[in-house]
């Protein structure tokens, strides 16, 4: 499975026909895949700087402040 860019934490993808077979049914069900994004808890000063720069370029200052508290 390929995860597309911009996928958010908690997003669910449905893989039609890729689940387990039904008990009294022919064929397979759908498989649901829930995305869990792991956010780093420790960043170097350089990593924080790069994330601030990315947030500034992207116009996402509010989220960056919460994520990059010192």
N, C-alpha and C positions, 0 to 999 in steps of 0.2 A: 504494500500500500504506500502510495506517495502522499505526504502531508503537504498541502499547498501553502505557499507563503501567506502570512496574515492570519493563519489559523489561531483562534483564541483558546485560552484555557477553558476546559469544560465543554467544548464543542463536540458534538457527536456525529460520526459518519456512519452511514448504513451501507453495508456491503451485501447487495442483493444476491441471494442464493449461495452465500459463503458460510452460512451458519450450520448448525447440526441438523441432521435429519429429524423430521417429526416422528413421534411414536407410532401413530397409525395413519401416516400421510406419506405420499410419495414426494420425492424432492427434498430439498434442504430449505431451511428458513433463512432469514437475514441475520448477518452478524453485525452487532452494533459496537463501534469502537469509540470510546470516550477519551479525549485528549487531555493529558495532564502535563502542564508545563512546569518544569522545575526552575525556580528562580534562585540564582546564586545568593548566598547569605553573606559571603565575604568577598569584597572586591578590592583590588589594588587601587591606588590613587590614579594610575593611568587608565584602568578600566572605567572608573567613575568619570574621569575626564572625557573619555571617548563616548560614554553613554550620554553625558550632558550635551556634548556636541551633536550627537545623533538626535536627541530630543529637540534641541534648538532648531536644527535643520528641518525636522519633521513637524515643528510647531506643537509639540506635546509637552509643554513646560510643566503642567500640573502633575502629570503622572511621573515625570522624571524627578521632581522634588520629593515625592513620597518614596520612590524607589532608592534614591541616592542620598538619603539623610546621612549626615556625618556622625 
